[in-house]
Amino acid sequence: MKLRLDNFDKIVFDMDGVITSEYAYWYSAALTAYDLLVSHEHYGACGIDREWLRKNYLDVYNTVMCGGRTVSAVKRLGVNTNWDLAFVVFCISRYIDPYLDRLDYAHFQSVCMFIESIDMKAPELYEAVSLLAVQSDDKYKEGHFDRNGSFFTEDIMNTFDLWYSGCEQFEGICSEEVLLFPSDDIKSLLEKLKAKNISLGIGTGRLTDEIESPLKAYGIYDYFDKDLYCSYDEVVKAEEELKSEVPLAKPEPYVFLKAAIGSKYSDKDLVDGNYDAKDTERTLIVGDAPSDLYSAKKAGFKFLAVLTGVEGEGMRSWFEENNADYILNNVLEMCEE
């Protein structure tokens, strides 16, 4: 189907893999999983040299994430946040070998192949892998590795932040962050869209500070409407206030609904589906991952897939089979005649 921009009043962009590169997050997820698995400060029995790991982060990523193959496998299960990427890899790795003590490529190949064999989507996936991790050691009771428990909010998220943001010992992986395209090209795209009287929004799995910082640094933050915005901060707030039993992050529809029509409806209405379907008809969602498509489709939005995620052109057939409304090589093609 040919993209006709005059059919839309709003466009909500996922950021990573669409406008910003997600590699810094994948690197951080790999370092997080390895740190938690091996360090005696966490669930391992070894001392680790974090400065060495930081200097050799590409080797760590290529080993733990099998050069990106594991990232692709996890993303295809509808996993969105990179905390969840680290979580899934950690749980499966613990299940396969709870005594990992080094960067073992063969081990992480086994982890990847195990993930590729899973026939289950997020969020159900999270409970299943947490139960597998519990089986790794009798001292852990059922629930210890739950996605909604302290293991995730403290061990996973805090360790991820250490690697992404850095500390006195080393510079954070955030310093490796880049845009997918030259900033002038992205600015030109956003200006063309706004010239068509289209409001632009953001629906991201990142924390607010972590997405706003690069957008401001590259001078594109002000192109987005602050009323069309949802980050992980809003997700956590809604989960806590609504006492949600399941995560509201993608692939659930909350993120894009909050960004597109959250100024008109309460969080409860959005989660319960108590909104007028007509309010989603003229909003286009732009994303690169299965979780983006699942989230957009559940909410009734039209979805534009771009092939700038971890698999690139390799995702075209998947998006076709899963009924993406539009597929482009990248966002810069949106305004091409």
FENQUI-V811803 format. One record per run of one state. SS is the DSSP state (@ for helix, = for strand, . for the rest). FROM is the first residue (numbers start at 1). TO is the last residue. If there is no record, write none. Layout:
SS,FROM,TO
SS,FROM,TO
This chain:
.,1,4
@,5,7
.,8,9
=,10,13
.,14,15
=,16,16
.,17,19
=,20,20
.,21,22
@,23,38
=,39,39
.,40,45
=,46,46
.,47,49
@,50,55
.,56,56
@,57,64
.,65,65
@,66,75
.,76,81
@,82,96
.,97,104
@,105,116
.,117,123
@,124,134
.,135,149
@,150,165
=,166,166
.,167,170
=,171,171
.,172,172
@,173,176
.,177,178
=,179,179
.,180,182
@,183,195
.,196,198
=,199,203
.,204,207
@,208,217
.,218,220
@,221,223
.,224,228
=,229,230
.,231,231
@,232,242
.,243,253
@,254,261
.,262,266
@,267,272
.,273,276
@,277,280
.,281,282
=,283,287
.,288,289
@,290,299
.,300,301
=,302,306
.,307,311
@,312,321
.,322,325
=,326,328
.,329,330
@,331,335
.,336,337
